[in-house]
Amino acid sequence: MKRTKYSIFIILFALLCPSCNSRKKSSHNDREIIAELGEEVLYTDELNTIIKQELFDELNKIYEIKKKAVEQLINVKLLQKEADKKQRKPPIKYPYKKESL
């Protein structure tokens, strides 16, 4: 039980640590320029704030597609495994009694 809790803690720590650095505000020099209009400069983070909901929706669609594909793949694998089991087993013989009429 302790080992499981320790493993979960390590996994969560490993997943959350990289996100700690992602919250830093980038300075003007670190931002990626996507377009320049004369003296005006457009940055990636400005674009992302405008299309944030659309990006989220598209990423959600990708997640749903992958989820369905994984479910289908699991079902195919399980069906194949079951079919392989049935092919290996000898046919079942049911004992029956002949009834006299």
N, CA, C and O of each residue as an XYZ file, in Angstrom:
404
protein
N       0.820     -1.189      0.000
C       0.000      0.000      0.000
C       0.867      1.257      0.000
O       0.597      2.211     -0.730
N       1.922      1.245      0.837
C       2.819      2.394      0.898
C       3.531      2.571     -0.431
O       3.759      3.694     -0.882
N       3.879      1.459     -1.048
C       4.588      1.513     -2.321
C       3.712      2.144     -3.399
O       4.202      2.909     -4.230
N       2.427      1.830     -3.389
C       1.491      2.391     -4.361
C       1.356      3.895     -4.158
O       1.386      4.657     -5.124
N       1.207      4.325     -2.910
C       1.093      5.751     -2.626
C       2.364      6.483     -3.048
O       2.306      7.581     -3.602
N       3.500      5.868     -2.780
C       4.781      6.470     -3.148
C       4.891      6.587     -4.669
O       5.357      7.605     -5.181
N       4.468      5.563     -5.382
C       4.520      5.584     -6.845
C       3.610      6.666     -7.409
O       3.987      7.376     -8.342
N       2.412      6.794     -6.844
C       1.474      7.825     -7.294
C       2.058      9.214     -7.033
O       1.947     10.108     -7.872
N       2.675      9.386     -5.877
C       3.290     10.674     -5.554
C       4.388     11.015     -6.553
O       4.461     12.153     -7.017
N       5.238     10.060     -6.890
C       6.331     10.291     -7.833
C       5.787     10.658     -9.207
O       6.297     11.571     -9.856
N       4.752      9.951     -9.651
C       4.161     10.232    -10.964
C       3.559     11.630    -10.994
O       3.783     12.384    -11.941
N       2.796     11.979     -9.961
C       2.200     13.315     -9.906
C       3.262     14.403     -9.855
O       3.131     15.441    -10.504
N       4.308     14.164     -9.087
C       5.400     15.128     -8.995
C       6.053     15.334    -10.353
O       6.335     16.464    -10.750
N       6.294     14.230    -11.067
C       6.923     14.309    -12.381
C       6.041     15.042    -13.384
O       6.548     15.747    -14.256
N       4.733     14.882    -13.267
C       3.820     15.546    -14.192
C       3.633     17.024    -13.871
O       3.468     17.839    -14.777
N       3.658     17.370    -12.597
C       3.381     18.743    -12.206
C       4.603     19.658    -12.237
O       4.453     20.868    -12.406
N       5.788     19.118    -12.081
C       6.989     19.958    -12.057
C       7.180     20.763    -13.337
O       7.430     21.966    -13.255
N       7.075     20.157    -14.514
C       7.266     20.963    -15.725
C       6.254     22.096    -15.852
O       6.564     23.132    -16.439
N       5.057     21.918    -15.317
C       4.045     22.962    -15.430
C       4.362     24.160    -14.534
O       3.823     25.246    -14.748
N       5.216     23.980    -13.548
C       5.575     25.099    -12.678
C       6.294     26.188    -13.472
O       6.040     27.373    -13.259
N       7.172     25.807    -14.368
C       7.927     26.772    -15.156
C       7.103     27.380    -16.278
O       7.451     28.447    -16.783
N       6.034     26.736    -16.673
C       5.249     27.230    -17.795
C       4.446     28.474    -17.442
O       3.952     29.146    -18.348
N       4.299     28.800    -16.193
C       3.511     29.951    -15.762
C       4.321     31.249    -15.777
O       3.760     32.324    -15.566
N       5.621     31.163    -16.020
C       6.438     32.367    -16.021
C       5.995     33.296    -17.133
O       5.682     32.852    -18.237
N       5.968     34.577    -16.842
C       5.622     35.548    -17.874
C       6.850     35.755    -18.744
O       7.949     36.003    -18.247
N       6.647     35.650    -20.034
C       7.777     35.818    -20.931
C       8.041     37.303    -21.141
O       7.122     38.120    -21.208
N       9.301     37.616    -21.240
C       9.650     39.006    -21.504
C       9.400     39.298    -22.977
O       9.176     38.384    -23.770
N       9.438     40.551    -23.329
C       9.159     40.964    -24.704
C      10.139     40.309    -25.681
O       9.772     40.022    -26.820
N      11.373     40.071    -25.249
C      12.399     39.502    -26.126
C      12.215     38.007    -26.362
O      12.651     37.495    -27.394
N      11.579     37.293    -25.432
C      11.398     35.846    -25.540
C      10.186     35.471    -26.380
O      10.047     34.303    -26.742
N       9.318     36.396    -26.700
C       8.077     36.108    -27.413
C       8.364     35.869    -28.895
O       9.233     36.502    -29.494
N       7.609     34.940    -29.459
C       7.793     34.604    -30.871
C       6.981     35.556    -31.741
O       5.775     35.718    -31.553
N       7.651     36.171    -32.679
C       7.000     37.112    -33.592
C       6.377     36.318    -34.733
O       7.028     35.462    -35.334
N       5.097     36.611    -35.029
C       4.442     35.926    -36.144
C       4.212     36.847    -37.334
O       4.056     36.379    -38.461
N       4.191     38.160    -37.088
C       4.009     39.108    -38.190
C       4.468     40.495    -37.762
O       4.464     40.831    -36.577
N       4.859     41.283    -38.737
C       5.228     42.672    -38.497
C       4.480     43.544    -39.491
O       4.486     43.283    -40.694
N       3.845     44.570    -38.982
C       3.120     45.529    -39.818
C       3.747     46.906    -39.594
O       3.325     47.658    -38.716
N       4.734     47.214    -40.382
C       5.471     48.462    -40.156
C       6.198     48.374    -38.837
O       7.056     47.512    -38.647
N       5.857     49.266    -37.925
C       6.474     49.245    -36.596
C       5.708     48.361    -35.617
O       6.194     48.068    -34.524
N       4.519     47.943    -36.011
C       3.675     47.090    -35.153
C       4.124     45.641    -35.283
O       4.370     45.158    -36.388
N       4.232     44.946    -34.146
C       4.661     43.544    -34.121
C       3.549     42.696    -33.514
O       2.975     43.061    -32.489
N       3.246     41.567    -34.145
C       2.247     40.627    -33.626
C       2.973     39.400    -33.085
O       3.867     38.848    -33.728
N       2.562     38.987    -31.883
C       3.211     37.863    -31.210
C       2.273     36.667    -31.117
O       1.051     36.808    -31.165
N       2.876     35.482    -30.984
C       2.117     34.238    -30.891
C       1.154     34.246    -29.718
O       0.010     33.812    -29.853
N       1.601     34.734    -28.567
C       0.719     34.718    -27.391
C      -0.498     35.610    -27.582
O      -1.560     35.316    -27.033
N      -0.374     36.696    -28.348
C      -1.527     37.550    -28.642
C      -2.527     36.804    -29.525
O      -3.738     36.884    -29.320
N      -2.004     36.086    -30.500
C      -2.860     35.290    -31.378
C      -3.573     34.200    -30.585
O      -4.769     33.969    -30.764
N      -2.833     33.537    -29.712
C      -3.409     32.438    -28.929
C      -4.529     32.898    -28.003
O      -5.471     32.146    -27.755
N      -4.439     34.128    -27.487
C      -5.520     34.611    -26.623
C      -6.803     34.826    -27.411
O      -7.901     34.671    -26.874
N      -6.666     35.182    -28.685
C      -7.845     35.400    -29.520
C      -8.509     34.075    -29.896
O      -9.736     33.977    -29.930
N      -7.692     33.056    -30.178
C      -8.239     31.787    -30.672
C      -8.231     30.690    -29.621
O      -8.322     29.508    -29.952
N      -8.123     31.073    -28.375
C      -8.013     30.101    -27.276
C      -9.162     29.088    -27.276
O      -8.913     27.886    -27.172
N     -10.390     29.538    -27.387
C     -11.545     28.630    -27.336
C     -11.555     27.704    -28.543
O     -11.844     26.515    -28.407
N     -11.245     28.231    -29.715
C     -11.203     27.389    -30.914
C     -10.130     26.316    -30.796
O     -10.345     25.165    -31.177
N      -8.968     26.704    -30.263
C      -7.901     25.726    -30.062
C      -8.339     24.646    -29.088
O      -8.087     23.461    -29.308
N      -8.996     25.058    -28.011
C      -9.482     24.097    -27.028
C     -10.474     23.133    -27.668
O     -10.396     21.925    -27.449
N     -11.406     23.662    -28.458
C     -12.405     22.821    -29.115
C     -11.757     21.813    -30.059
O     -12.146     20.646    -30.090
N     -10.778     22.263    -30.820
C     -10.096     21.370    -31.759
C      -9.298     20.294    -31.012
O      -9.305     19.127    -31.403
N      -8.624     20.687    -29.953
C      -7.887     19.706    -29.160
C      -8.833     18.701    -28.526
O      -8.498     17.523    -28.401
N     -10.016     19.161    -28.125
C     -11.021     18.269    -27.564
C     -11.511     17.276    -28.619
O     -11.717     16.100    -28.320
N     -11.696     17.752    -29.856
C     -12.098     16.857    -30.948
C     -11.028     15.788    -31.189
O     -11.340     14.613    -31.378
N      -9.769     16.213    -31.179
C      -8.668     15.255    -31.367
C      -8.688     14.216    -30.258
O      -8.511     13.026    -30.515
N      -8.904     14.664    -29.020
C      -8.976     13.742    -27.888
C     -10.096     12.721    -28.086
O      -9.900     11.526    -27.867
N     -11.274     13.200    -28.501
C     -12.419     12.303    -28.700
C     -12.142     11.288    -29.809
O     -12.496     10.116    -29.682
N     -11.511     11.736    -30.893
C     -11.170     10.825    -31.994
C     -10.218      9.749    -31.493
O     -10.410      8.567    -31.776
N      -9.200     10.151    -30.758
C      -8.231      9.189    -30.231
C      -8.888      8.238    -29.238
O      -8.585      7.045    -29.221
N      -9.786      8.766    -28.413
C     -10.476      7.934    -27.421
C     -11.296      6.847    -28.115
O     -11.256      5.681    -27.720
N     -12.047      7.242    -29.162
C     -12.842      6.259    -29.906
C     -11.953      5.225    -30.583
O     -12.278      4.038    -30.605
N     -10.834      5.677    -31.133
C      -9.915      4.759    -31.803
C      -9.320      3.757    -30.814
O      -9.173      2.577    -31.131
N      -8.984      4.230    -29.628
C      -8.439      3.328    -28.600
C      -9.493      2.306    -28.187
O      -9.185      1.123    -28.035
N     -10.734      2.756    -28.006
C     -11.810      1.834    -27.637
C     -12.014      0.775    -28.723
O     -12.198     -0.403    -28.419
N     -11.981      1.196    -29.983
C     -12.136      0.249    -31.084
C     -10.981     -0.743    -31.112
O     -11.184     -1.943    -31.301
N      -9.769     -0.231    -30.922
C      -8.594     -1.101    -30.931
C      -8.653     -2.115    -29.794
O      -8.318     -3.284    -29.982
N      -9.077     -1.668    -28.617
C      -9.218     -2.578    -27.478
C     -10.251     -3.651    -27.788
O     -10.019     -4.829    -27.518
N     -11.394     -3.254    -28.353
C     -12.430     -4.231    -28.694
C     -11.939     -5.253    -29.713
O     -12.217     -6.445    -29.581
N     -11.217     -4.796    -30.720
C     -10.679     -5.715    -31.736
C      -9.709     -6.695    -31.091
O      -9.756     -7.893    -31.370
N      -8.830     -6.189    -30.230
C      -7.850     -7.061    -29.563
C      -8.551     -8.083    -28.668
O      -8.178     -9.256    -28.653
N      -9.561     -7.640    -27.926
C     -10.288     -8.560    -27.046
C     -11.042     -9.615    -27.852
O     -11.048    -10.791    -27.491
N     -11.675     -9.191    -28.942
C     -12.381    -10.154    -29.793
C     -11.412    -11.163    -30.402
O     -11.705    -12.357    -30.467
N     -10.257    -10.672    -30.845
C      -9.255    -11.567    -31.427
C      -8.748    -12.560    -30.396
O      -8.565    -13.740    -30.693
N      -8.524    -12.076    -29.191
C      -8.050    -12.948    -28.115
C      -9.092    -14.031    -27.818
O      -8.747    -15.200    -27.650
N     -10.358    -13.637    -27.753
C     -11.441    -14.588    -27.480
C     -11.575    -15.596    -28.621
O     -11.794    -16.783    -28.382
N     -11.445    -15.125    -29.845
C     -11.521    -16.026    -30.998
C     -10.368    -17.030    -30.975
O     -10.558    -18.204    -31.293
N      -9.188    -16.572    -30.604
C      -8.036    -17.472    -30.516
C      -8.259    -18.537    -29.448
O      -7.904    -19.700    -29.639
N      -8.850    -18.132    -28.316
C      -9.138    -19.095    -27.245
C     -10.106    -20.171    -27.727
O      -9.909    -21.357    -27.463
N     -11.152    -19.748    -28.435
C     -12.170    -20.698    -28.893
C     -11.618    -21.641    -29.949
O     -12.051    -22.790    -30.028
N     -10.684    -21.190    -30.753
C     -10.094    -22.054    -31.770
C      -9.195    -23.111    -31.146
O      -9.063    -24.205    -31.695
N      -8.587    -22.813    -30.033
C      -7.671    -23.739    -29.377
C      -8.398    -24.824    -28.582
O      -7.889    -25.937    -28.441
N      -9.579    -24.505    -28.066
C     -10.312    -25.461    -27.244
C     -11.005    -26.499    -28.118
O     -11.514    -26.183    -29.194
N     -11.019    -27.753    -27.637
C     -11.796    -28.758    -28.373
C     -13.287    -28.443    -28.216
O     -13.696    -27.841    -27.223
N     -14.083    -28.846    -29.182
C     -15.512    -28.543    -29.076
C     -16.117    -29.187    -27.830
O     -15.718    -30.277    -27.419
N     -17.059    -28.510    -27.257
C     -17.717    -28.998    -26.049
C     -18.742    -30.060    -26.442
O     -19.569    -29.858    -27.331
N     -18.660    -31.199    -25.752
C     -19.634    -32.269    -25.982
C     -20.574    -32.284    -24.794
O     -20.155    -32.456    -23.650
N     -21.826    -32.103    -25.079
C     -22.829    -32.101    -24.012
C     -23.397    -33.505    -23.859
O     -23.867    -34.095    -24.831
N     -23.358    -34.039    -22.651
C     -23.988    -35.350    -22.432
C     -25.512    -35.196    -22.484
O     -26.077    -34.269    -21.904
N     -26.119    -36.067    -23.149
C     -27.577    -36.006    -23.206
C     -28.134    -37.402    -23.055
O     -27.478    -38.395    -23.371
N     -29.355    -37.456    -22.567
C     -30.025    -38.727    -22.350
C     -31.070    -38.902    -23.449
O     -31.795    -37.976    -23.813
N     -31.111    -40.070    -23.933
C     -32.170    -40.357    -24.893
C     -33.423    -40.675    -24.104
O     -33.439    -41.562    -23.251
N     -34.432    -39.957    -24.398
C     -35.691    -40.177    -23.687
C     -36.545    -41.186    -24.479
O     -36.660    -41.132    -25.703
N     -37.112    -42.074    -23.728
C     -37.997    -43.037    -24.390
C     -39.389    -42.469    -24.455
O     -39.889    -41.863    -23.506
N     -39.999    -42.679    -25.596
C     -41.349    -42.153    -25.784
C     -42.365    -43.178    -25.510
O     -43.561    -42.907    -25.619
